[in-house]
Amino acid sequence: MSSQEEILSDGRFSRVARDPRFWEMPEKERKVKIDKRFRAMFHDKKFKLKYTVDKRGRPVNYSSTENLRKFYALSESDSDLEGDRKELTVKKKKKKKAKGKGEADS
């Protein structure tokens, strides 16, 4: 087999490298952004289906939630909200520990 460079240097295929129709789609644009209203579909049991065979009859072991994560992503504002929630829970735990130490000293 020829290497990728040899193929692109061939005059017949040189336009493939310059034509945007053949460029790979960026990861950021590949997934559809959804907002917080539809966040439940990632963990709700109603959206989860367990597949045993694929469309050609071969045995597989995955669920539909894996496909959802493959094609959909939470919008940036929603992911920021989740990060803020995690930070708040960590801060609350630290405050509880600090209060516990202060009470032990007195």
KOLVEX-175166 format. One record per residue: residue in three letters; x, y, z of N, C-alpha, C in turn. Coordinates in steps of 0.001 Angstrom, whole numbers, padded with zeros to 6 digits, always signed. Atoms other than C-alpha are relative to their C-alpha. Example, Ala and Ser with C-alpha at 12.3 -4.5 7.8 and 13.67 -1.06 7.14 Angstrom:
Ala+000890-001190+000000+012300-004500+007800+000900+001200+000000Ser-000820-001190-000060+013670-001060+007140-000770+001090+000730
***
This chain:
Met+000836-001181+000000+000000+000000+000000+000877+001239+000000Ser-000729-001262+000044+001158+003536-000704-000295+000809+001243Ser+000214-000852-001162+001600+006019+002054-000931+001157-000380Gln+000932-001111+000211-000773+008967+002468+000674+001116-000814Glu-000713-001064+000711+001889+011388+001190+000111-000300-001486Glu-000103+000370+001405+002344+009455-002046-001328+000170-000706Ile+001328-000134+000598-001386+009460-002659-000302+001474-000260Leu+000294-001416+000163-001680+013209-002103+000917+000675-001014Ser-000900-000581+000999+001335+013920-004309-000386-000414-001413Asp+000484+000424+001304-000353+012054-007168-000924+001088-000554Gly+000769-001076+000615-001849+014602-009572-001495-000267-000045Arg+001423+000329+000092-005133+012750-009797-000738+000255+001306Phe+000644-000133-001303-005815+013047-006057+000450+001230+000771Ser-000545-001146-000725-004079+016297-005171-001089+000959+000469Arg+001058-000931-000403-007320+018282-005022-000755-000465+001243Val+000698+000519-001174-008650+016029-002245+000486+000695+001269Ala-000549-000643-001193-006347+017653+000293-000451+001450+000124Arg+000396-001405-000020-007478+021167-000663-001518+000200+000029Asp+001454-000142+000097-011206+020516-001061-000647-000172+001377Pro+000598+000098-001340-013193+021246+002146-001055-001090+000131Arg+000994+001083-000079-015754+018578+001250+000594-001277+000574Phe-000656+001220-000443-013202+015931+002143+000705+000157+001338Trp-000620-000209-001300-011929+017483+005386-000801-000694+001072Glu+000683+000642-001120-012745+015709+008612-000687+001065+000849Met+000764-000948-000811-015376+017403+010737+000655+000136+001373Pro-000616-000196-001329-013964+018959+013935-000848-000623+001106Glu+000681+000661-001120-014841+017270+017231-001065+000903+000611Lys+000957-000929-000600-016597+020398+018518-001293+000079-000810Glu+001175-000106+000858-018970+020474+015558-000671-001347-000246Arg+000514+001331+000289-019513+016727+015401-001233-000333+000834Lys+001108+000307-000891-021874+016533+018361-001019+001129+000000Val+001071-000980-000080-025226+018285+018572-000085+000496+001435Lys+000085-000587-001344-025439+020683+021528-001454+000014+000450Ile+001340-000049-000575-028471+020270+023759+000065+000776+001307Asp-000008-000791-001223-029518+022431+026685-000491-000820+001184Lys+000285+000700-001248-030395+021575+030265-001376-000637+000039Arg+001335+000600+000009-034024+020761+029442+000039-001479-000379Phe-000082+001370+000482-032930+017535+027773+001113-000793+000666Arg-001095+000667-000709-030187+016589+030239-000421-001362+000553Ala+000476+001241-000613-032356+013817+031710+000132-001198-000929Met-000055+001143+000913-032079+011701+028578+001296-000789+000143Phe-001239+000738-000202-028522+010745+029562-000094-000999+001147His+000055+000893-001159-029565+009070+032822-001396-000544+000300Asp+001355+000474-000237-033323+008451+032600-000182-001408-000572Lys+000214+001380+000426-034421+004824+032327-000885-000099-001239Lys+000884+000012+001169-037016+005710+029681+000787+000059-001306Phe-000806-000152+001206-034245+006511+027201+001008-001126-000184Lys-001017+001040+000057-032151+003436+027898-000569-001283-000590Leu+000338+001268+000617-032455+000425+025628+001246-000864-000021Lys-001132+000925-000003-030233-002636+025892-000032-000797-001290Tyr-000079+000715+001267-029126-004028+022559+000735-001319+000189Thr-000683+001285-000035-028194-007665+022115+000607-000341-001351Val-000540+000214+001342-027640-007710+018348-000012+001326-000750Asp-000007-001215+000805-026709-005024+015843-000902-000181-001212Lys+000934+000043+001127-028535-004301+012590+000300-001144-000968Arg-000340+001133+000868-026734-007172+010862-000119-001342+000715Gly+000213+001240-000733-027505-009744+013552+001179-000470+000817Arg-001161+000373-000797-024088-009815+015199-000238+000349+001465Pro+000227-000299-001429-024114-010011+019007+000840+001187+000465Val-000675-001163-000571-023232-006773+020795-000436+000146+001439Asn+000321-000207-001405-023240-005631+024385+000136+001482+000336Tyr+000001-001414-000351-024076-001935+024652-001433+000504+000063Ser+001337-000566-000159-027004+000338+025398-000121+001283-000813Ser+000247-001193+000797-028580+003322+023700+000580+001254+000643Thr-000574-001182-000638-027173+005744+026277+001417+000260-000507Glu-001325-000186+000583-023722+005148+024792-000116+000734-001335Asn+000220-000704+001257-025093+006273+021425-000375+001453+000248Leu+000383-001373-000310-026634+009350+023018+001221+000833+000332Arg-001214-000734-000353-023289+010365+024495+000907+000189-001217Lys-000819-000089+001197-021663+009743+021119-000462+001140-000916Phe+000534-000967+000951-023959+012080+019164-000437+001325+000619Tyr+000478-001211-000648-025087+014663+021755+000967+000447+001084Ala-000816-000577-001072-023243+016996+024116-000801+001108+000651Leu+000666-001093-000684-024530+019370+026753+000606+001318-000462Ser-000507-001292+000428-024239+023020+025774+000977+000540+001035Glu-001063-000516-000861-021390+025032+027283-000547+000568+001300Ser+000549-000599-001211-023603+026893+029735-000437-001076+000988Asp+000428+001086-000870-024976+023607+031090+001182-000718+000620Ser-001169+000666-000576-021567+022035+031536+000634+000890+001062Asp-000493-000913-001023-020510+025156+033441-000836-000109+001265Leu+000870+000147-001158-023526+024733+035699+000352-001254+000790Glu-000362+001243-000683-022534+021152+036465+001317+000164+000738Gly-001284-000238-000653-018978+022245+037250-000165+000845+001244Asp+000258-000843-001165-020287+024935+039601-000624-000812+001122Arg+000634+000842-001026-022443+022380+041422+001040-000864+000704Lys-001036+000841-000597-019449+020113+041953+000883+000821+000933Glu-000830-000864-000833-017399+023019+043289-000727+000363+001287Leu+000774-000354-001189-020207+023982+045689-000033-001149+000994Thr+000035+001140-000912-020433+020465+047101+001353-000197+000669Val-001333+000124-000580-016660+020375+047616+000202+001076+001065Lys-000135-001085-000971-016778+023768+049374-000816-000282+001253Lys+000839+000330-001150-019630+022591+051609+000670-001047+000877Lys-000700+001033-000761-017650+019508+052611+001173+000591+000777Lys-001126-000627-000672-014621+021650+053428-000469+000834+001177Lys+000536-000808-001094-016761+024004+055541-000410-000883+001164Lys+000422+000919-001063-018208+021054+057469+001213-000519+000760Lys-001216+000485-000651-014713+019732+058152+000612+001094+000864Ala-000568-001117-000761-013544+023170+059280-000812+000252+001257Lys+000851-000178-001170-016529+023523+061625+000233-001114+001021Gly-000249+001128-000870-015877+020068+063023+001296+000161+000769Lys-001279-000219-000664-012255+020976+063846-000116+001110+001017Gly+000174-001116-000919-013271+024271+065471-000753-000412+001244Glu+000777+000482-001132-015783+022530+067710+000826-000919+000903Ala-000837+000909-000767-013222+019945+068776+001007+000775+000852Asp-000991-000807-000719-010763+022697+069867-000637+000659+001223Ser+000615-000720-001115-013293+024441+072154-000615-000886+001019
***
